[in-house]
Amino acid sequence: AQLAPLADARAVSALRAVFGEAYPDPVRVVSVGVPVAELLAAPTNDAWAASSIEFCGGTHVQRTSDARAFAIVEEAGIAKGVRRVV
């Protein structure tokens, strides 16, 4: 994962982002299979379609055990196959 300017990150052709979601600028880009720097250098490369490339607007921990105690206050479907837990 790497932070990137929002406009540059949006130019990546195979990017998956949640419609209607507000992302910060810079945005965290998470890529499995291709380094984010390569995506940004050639954003229209058709090869990126074989990779998982997504925006991330949330908080993350390295391991679930790092979260310690927390409370789920809301859970909702925000897109097909995508759930949000708050």
N, C-alpha and C positions, 0 to 999 in steps of 0.2 A: 504494500500500500504506500501511497505517496500523495502529498498535497500538490494540487495543480490549480492554476487559474481556471475559474469556472468556464469561461468562454472557450479556452483551449481544450478542456476536458470534454465539453459538450460536442466538440468537433469530431471526436473519435466515433467512427461509423458503427461499431458493434456494441456500443455502450448500452447498458440497461439501467434505467432510472425509473422511479415511480412517477407516473404522470400526476401533475399537480403538486408535487412535493417541492418545498423550498429548500434549496441547498445553499450552504455558505460559500463565500468566495474569499479565499481558495476553498476548494472542495477536496475531500479525501477520495481518491480513486483506488479501488481494490481490483487487482487483476490476478487471475490464476492462469499461468502459462506464458505470459509476456510481461516483461518489465514495463512499468508505467512510462518510463522515459522513452522507450521504443514506440509506444502507442502515441505519445505526444509528438514524436518526431515524424511519424507517418500516419496521421489520423484516419486516412481513407483507405488504408491497406485492407483488401478483402480477406486476407488471412486472419484478421482479428475476429472474424465471425466464429472461428473454431475455439475461441477462448471465452472465459467468463470475465467480463469487465463491468464493474458496477460503481455507482456513487455510494458513498456512505455518509449519512448525516447524523449518525448516532454515536453514543458513547460505547466503548469496548473495553474489555478486560482480556488479559492473556489467557486466563483459565477461569472457569465458572466459580471455582473455590475462592477467587479473589473478590467476588462480589459480596461475600459475607451475608449479612441479613438485609433483606429488602422486601418490599411489598408491591405486588402487582395491583395497580389501580384501574387499569383498562386494558382490554384486548380487543382487536378488531381486524377484520379483513380489509386491506386497503387496495388490493389488486388480486388478480387471479393467482393463487398459489403464494401470496405474500401476506403475512400476518404482522401486526405491530403490537408489541407488548410495551405498556407504559407503566 
